[in-house]
């Protein structure tokens, strides 16, 4: 399973927002700089995260984006789905895959479908909050966005 850059960037962007306390809102530019993501990509990714209901956006002087719900209620699978990324290991499985051997291939039944279900389950159980907590344990301090690293 190769995760696309778009999904990787989305994970990094939403992580930066979730761990940037005490701020609740940040600009996409602040997030892109904190996550090391090109601003033009970050804008499109943030728009997708807003469309998926993971972020809320506000315009104006005090505008920016914020989490649409608590980090404990956002799973990594939610982010995958917001980026239209299948949580699938094999190229021949997943939502868009069509394989003429699916009914007769033992790998579909014994390996790929089972692994896909486990990957999806793991991503669905892993919350953004748990990723932030792990970052803190690893020494990635919570700091206001815009602060120097």
C-alpha distance (Angstrom), angle and dihedral (degrees) to the residues before:
residue distance angle dihedral
X1 . . .
X2 3.75 . .
X3 3.79 113.0 .
X4 3.80 111.8 -142.7
X5 3.79 121.3 -120.2
X6 3.79 88.2 -115.5
X7 3.81 92.1 59.8
X8 3.80 92.3 42.2
X9 3.80 89.8 52.0
X10 3.82 91.0 47.3
X11 3.81 90.1 52.8
X12 3.80 91.3 49.6
X13 3.80 93.5 45.6
X14 3.80 96.1 50.5
X15 3.83 90.6 42.8
X16 3.80 91.2 56.5
X17 3.78 90.5 50.4
X18 3.81 93.5 47.5
X19 3.80 94.6 50.2
X20 3.81 98.0 41.7
X21 3.75 99.1 98.7
X22 2.98 139.3 -163.7
X23 3.81 85.4 27.8
X24 3.77 116.4 82.4
X25 3.79 96.9 -174.3
X26 3.78 133.5 41.3
X27 3.76 138.1 173.7
X28 3.77 119.0 -106.8
X29 3.81 87.8 -118.6
X30 3.82 90.9 57.0
X31 3.80 90.6 48.5
X32 3.80 93.6 46.9
X33 3.80 91.2 51.5
X34 3.82 93.3 46.5
X35 3.81 92.1 47.9
X36 3.81 96.3 41.3
X37 3.80 92.5 -120.6
X38 3.82 124.3 141.7
X39 3.81 107.7 -103.2
X40 3.81 94.9 -127.3
X41 3.83 90.7 56.4
X42 3.80 91.5 43.9
X43 3.82 91.7 55.6
X44 3.79 92.6 55.1
X45 3.78 92.9 43.5
X46 3.80 92.2 49.1
X47 3.81 89.1 50.8
X48 3.82 90.0 53.2
X49 3.81 91.1 48.4
X50 3.81 89.5 50.9
X51 3.82 91.3 48.6
X52 3.81 89.6 50.5
X53 3.81 90.9 52.7
X54 3.81 95.6 -114.5
X55 3.81 95.0 111.7
X56 3.80 133.9 33.1
X57 3.77 120.0 -144.9
X58 3.78 128.9 -149.8
X59 3.79 126.1 -172.6
X60 3.76 128.1 -146.2
X61 3.78 140.1 49.9
X62 3.80 93.0 -39.6
X63 3.78 93.0 35.0
X64 3.74 132.6 124.0
X65 3.76 137.4 109.2
X66 3.78 131.4 -61.4
X67 3.78 136.4 177.7
X68 3.80 110.6 -78.9
X69 3.80 90.4 -145.9
X70 3.80 136.0 8.6
X71 3.81 117.5 -64.9
X72 3.80 87.3 -117.5
X73 3.82 88.5 63.5
X74 3.82 96.7 50.0
X75 3.79 116.5 83.5
X76 3.77 127.6 -163.2
X77 3.80 86.8 -117.6
X78 3.82 87.7 60.6
X79 3.81 88.7 58.0
X80 3.82 92.4 47.1
X81 3.79 90.0 51.6
X82 3.81 92.4 46.7
X83 3.80 87.9 57.0
X84 3.83 92.0 45.2
X85 3.80 89.1 -119.0
X86 3.80 117.0 150.5
X87 3.79 115.4 -132.3
X88 3.78 90.5 -135.9
X89 3.77 131.6 130.8
X90 3.79 101.8 -159.3
X91 3.78 127.0 56.7
X92 3.81 90.3 -135.9
X93 3.82 94.4 58.4
X94 3.76 133.7 54.3
X95 3.76 134.7 76.3
X96 3.80 98.1 -55.2
X97 3.80 99.1 33.0
X98 3.75 120.6 111.7
X99 3.77 116.2 -171.6
X100 3.76 121.8 176.0
X101 3.82 89.6 -153.1
X102 3.81 96.6 54.8
X103 3.80 94.8 107.2
X104 3.81 95.1 45.4
X105 3.80 103.7 32.3
X106 3.80 113.4 97.5
X107 3.80 91.0 -156.9
X108 3.79 90.4 65.9
X109 3.80 92.5 55.5
X110 3.81 101.3 34.1
X111 3.79 103.2 33.0
X112 3.81 121.6 8.4
X113 3.80 100.8 41.1
X114 3.82 91.3 44.0
X115 3.81 93.3 48.7
X116 3.80 91.7 45.7
X117 3.81 90.2 53.1
X118 3.82 91.5 49.0
X119 3.80 92.8 47.5
X120 3.79 91.4 49.5
X121 3.80 91.1 46.8
X122 3.82 92.6 49.8
X123 3.80 93.3 47.9
X124 3.80 89.9 47.0
X125 3.81 92.4 51.8
X126 3.81 95.7 44.9
X127 3.78 111.3 86.3
X128 3.75 130.7 -157.7
X129 3.81 87.0 -119.7
X130 3.82 91.3 59.4
X131 3.80 90.7 51.3
X132 3.82 90.8 51.6
X133 3.82 90.5 48.3
X134 3.80 90.0 51.3
X135 3.80 89.8 49.8
X136 3.79 89.7 54.1
X137 3.81 91.5 49.8
X138 3.79 89.1 51.1
X139 3.79 90.8 53.2
X140 3.81 100.3 -99.1
X141 3.82 98.0 140.0
X142 3.78 124.3 -145.5
X143 3.78 107.8 -115.6
X144 3.77 136.9 162.0
X145 3.79 114.3 -87.5
X146 3.78 112.7 -100.9
X147 3.81 91.9 37.3
X148 3.78 116.5 127.3
X149 3.77 117.8 -102.8
